[in-house]
């Protein structure tokens, strides 16, 4: 009978596949691992309530989410016609407000929504129906919406901001920054910066927090770099969710590595689109970054340790099924190495931005409570 040492070695051998063929060994020596196809069930760690919420998403939310914008037209066929682009964007917004995702989120997290021009930027304001708490009356959060630098304004921005506003009993504002295909970098970060600069006239920097999901996380990082570049005081804390700090890849300006990290390969296969080891996702991410200059710390703050080392306390959030998980992990690793206070939270079984669009999911509440607690901890410390 094999002793415990032998059993342990056998287990390791199985894990490492030490009995691999010569071809497999050669691939491994090159850093390439051949992963056979396999079925991936929902995690055993998900509760029955979570499984039920996931099923509801697949049955009800997802069909709406995939079709709500289909009759509004194609932004990439407007040929620079700003009026036509606005018409399409308005249509998308109105259709999104009719989805179950939106209605269920607003019912669960009732907020008053208004808008105002802040430094020339249309900005939405989210205030909890029950009012801002006493401790938050001099605090504010700026939510930078996601949407791939193409979409999300006056739509995704609502579901992202209202949950934090309600749970945190705090005022949240969300700038409608300029996006592709009508505009290019640095339009979005310039708009976010203009709103932040104007906000400094009413709020102390130590009472301001900035956060974003997906493209919003990348823009949040770019905004921090822009604030440093312009010599303004930093916000008290930042939140990078569903994505993280942009890094240049292969010397292509405006390119970002997260689409080519390990998690991106795993998730591509998971959703039925496996990629070969040498198949890189287009590094330009979106037309928004066409023609951006090289060696720019605002485009890719991750390339500059002197920028990243000055980041405020930063919260990073992702899920095990998020294609951008590798980028989040790499960002947390670099921030920690540079001495920045960086909190990392990874949720088992969640995909890209899952917590932003599933109000029935228990983990959605958990994520937003972590966000609320993080900003509550860091805002007001310099009063």
N, C-alpha and C positions, 0 to 999 in steps of 0.2 A: 504494500500500500504506500502511495506517495505521501511523504511527510509534509508538514505545513510549509516548510521552505520551498519544497518542490511545487506544492499547490500554488503558492504565491508567485513563483517564477512562471508557472504555466499560465496563470492569469495575466501576468505582464506580457508574456509572449503572445497570448491571444490578442491583447489590446494593441500591441505594436505590430502584430502579424509578422513575427520573426521568421516564419516559414514561407515568406513571400517568394514569388518567382524572381528569376534574375531580372526580368523586365521591370517588375514592380520595384525591386531594390534600386535599379538605375533611376527610375522616376523619383523615388524617395530621396536619393542622393541629390537630385536636382531641385528638391523641395516641392515636388508635385505628388500628391496623394490621390490615387484613383478611388473614388467613393462609389460603391455600387448603389443602384437604385433601391430604395426601401420605403416602406409606408411610415408616415409620421403621424401618430395619433395625437389627440390633445393631451397635454401634460397631465400626469397622475396627480400633480399638485393643485390642479384647478378644482375648486369646490363645485358642487352640483349647481349652486346658484350661478357661478361663473360659466359653467357649461351651458346652462339654459340661456344666459345672456348672449353667449357666443352664437348659439343657434338662432336666437331671435335676430341677431345682426345679419346672419346669412339669409334668413328667410324674409325679413322685412326691410331692414335698413339698407343692406347692400344693393338690392335691385333698384331702390330709389336713388341711392348714391351714384350708381353707375349711369343713370339715365336722366337725372334732373336737368342737366345742361345740354342735352343732345339737340334740342330744337332751337337753340339760341343763336346758332351760327358759329363760324370758325374765326377766332381772333387772328389766325395766321393767314387769312385771306382778305383782311381789311386793307392791305397795301398802304398803311400809313394814315388811313382815314380815321382820325381820332373820334369823330362823331359816331361812326359806325362801331368802333371798338367800345365806346361808352354804352351804346345801345345793347351790345352783346353782354357786356358786364352787368348792366342793370337787369337784363333778362335772367342771367344766371343767379343773381342775388335773389330776385323775387321767387324764382323756382325753388331755390334752396330753403327759403322761409316756409315753403309748403311741404317740406319733407317731414317724415316722422322723426328723424334724428333731431331736427331743429326744434320741432314742437315739443318733443319729450324732454329735451335738454332745458328749454325755456320754462316748461312747467315745473321741472325739478329744481331749477335754479332761477327763480323769478328776479329779474333786474329791470330797471328803467334804462332805456337806451335812447340816447340823443346824439347829436353831432354838432361839431363846431369847427370853424377854420382856426387852426393853430399854426402860426408861422407860414400861412399859405398852403397848408396841407389839410385836406378833409380828414377829420379825426373823429372816431366814434367814442362815445363815453358810456361806460357801464357802471351803474350804481345799484347796489342791492336794494330790493324793495323795502327791506326792513331798515334801510339806512346804513350809513358808514358808522362803524363802532367808534366810541370815544377815543380809543388809543390810536385809531387810524385816521383821525380827522386831518392830520397834517402829513399823511403819507399818501403815496400814489404809486401804482404799478403801470408800466408801459408794456403792452402786449404787442409783439411784432408777429403778425400772422404768417402762417405757412401757405404753401401753394405753388412751390417750384419756381418762384419769381415770375409766375404768369397769372395765377389765380389766387383766390382766398379773400380778397378785400370785400367787405360788406356781406360776407357769407361765412366762410370758415372762421373769420375773425370773431364772429359772434359766439359760436360754440366754444372757441378756445378761451375767450375772455370772460364770458358770463359765469362759468363754473368757478373760476378763481375769485371773481368779484363777490359772488354770493357766499361761498364757503369762508372766504377771508374777511367778509364784511368791510371791503375796501374798494375805493374807486380805482377802476382800470380804464385806461385809454388805449385806443388802437389806431395808429395812423394808416391811412389808405395810401401807401407809398406807390410810386410809379413802377410799372412792371413791363416785361416784354409781352408782345412784340413791339409795342409802341415806343418803349424806352430801353436804354442800356445802362449798365453800371457807369457812374456811381449814383444814378437817380434815386434808387431805393434807400441807400444808406444816407444820402444827402437829405432826403425827406425825414427819415427817422432822426437824424442828427438835429434838423431844424426844430422838430417837435421837442426833442430832449432839451435843447438849448432854451427854448421858450418856457418849458416846464420849470427850469432852474430859476426863473423869475418869480415863481410862486411857491416853490418847494425847495427845501434844503436838499443838497445832493445825498446826504445821509438818510433822507426819507424817501428816496426814489429807488425803485427796483425795475429791472428790465428783463423780460423773458420772451422766448419764442419757441415754436415747434417747427421742425423740419427746416424749410427755407428760412423760417423765422428765427430758428436757432443760429443758423449761419449769419443772418443779418444782425442778430444780437451781438455776436462776436465781432463782426465788422464794425458795428456801432461803437463798441468799446475801443477798438483800434482807432476809429475816427475821433472819438472824444480825446484820447491820449494825444493824437496827432495835433489836435487843435488847442491842447493845453487847458481844457475845461476840467472841472472836478468830476470824478467818476461817480456813478450811482453806488449805492451801498452794497448791492448784490446783483448777480445776473443768473438767469436760468436758461440752460441750453437743453432742449428736449427734442427727442426724435431725430436728432442730428447734432452736429457739434461744430467745432472750429474748422474753418476751411484751410486746407493744406494744398499747395500746388503739386501737381503730378506730372512727371516727365517734362519739366520745363515749359509746360503749356500754361500761359497766363490765364487765370480765372478757372483753372481746373481743380477738381477736388477728389481726394483719394477715396472717400467713403463709398463710392459706387464700385470700388474694386478691392475692398477689404474682404476678409474671409466671410463675414456675415452676408455680404452681398451675393457671393457665390452660393452660399447655403440657401438663402431665401429665393434666389432665382430658380434653383432646382426645386425648391419646396412648392413653388407656384407653377411648376410645369414647364419652365424655360431654362433648363440646365445650360451652362456655358462651358466652353472648353477652357483649359488653363491659360491659353494665350488670347482669349477673347475679352478684351477690355471694353467696358462701357464708355461711350463717347465722353471724353473728359471735359467737354465744354458745358455739361449739365443743362444749360438752356441758352437760347439766343440772347438772353439778358447779358451774358458775359462775352459776347462777340467783340473782338478787338480790344479787350482790356489790356492795359500796360503790364509788362512784367515787373517783378521785384517790387510789388506794391503791398505794404503791410495791411492796408485796409481791405484789399481783395482777399488776401490769404494770410491772416494773422498768425496762423500756425507755423509759417516759415520763419517767424521772427521771435526768438526767445526773449529779446528785450521788450517786446510788446506783451507777450503772454505772461511774463513774470510780473507784470503790473496789473493783471486782471483782478477785479474785486472778488470776494467770496463767490464761488460759482457752484450751482446745482446742476448736475447732469443726470438725465433720465432716459432710459431706453427699455426695450423688451427683447427677449431672446429670439423672437422671430422678426426683428426689425433689420432690414437690409443695411441700415446705417449704424448698427450696433458697434461695428469695428471702429468707426470714426469717433463714436462717443467714448469708447474705451481708450483709444489712442489719445484723445484730447484730455481725458482725466489723468492718464499716465504722465503726459507732458506737464500739465498744470501742477500736479503733485510734485514732480521732479523739480520744478522751478520755485517751489515753496508757496504756491497759491493754495488757499483753503478751498478745497474742491470736494463736494459730496457727490457720491455716485450711487444711483438706485436703479437696479435692473429688475424688471418684472417678468416672471416665468410665464411663457406662453403668449405674450402680447406682441403684436406686430407693429408696423410703422404707424405711429399716431393713433393707435387703437383707443387710448384713453380719451382722446379728443372727440371721438365720434360714437361712443357707446355708453349712453347715460345709464343703462340698466346693469352694466358690469360693475361688480363690487370693487374691482381693482381700479376702476376709473375714480371712484371716491378716494381710494387710498392714495393714488398718485396726486390728486389735487390737494389732499390734506397735507402731504409732504411738501408740496409747493408753498402752500399757505404758511406752514410752520417755519419753513426756511426763511421766507421773507419777513415773517414776524420776528424771527430771531435777530435778523441783521439790520432791518430798518429801525431808525431812531437811536442807534448806538452812539451817534456823534452829536446828539442834542446837547 
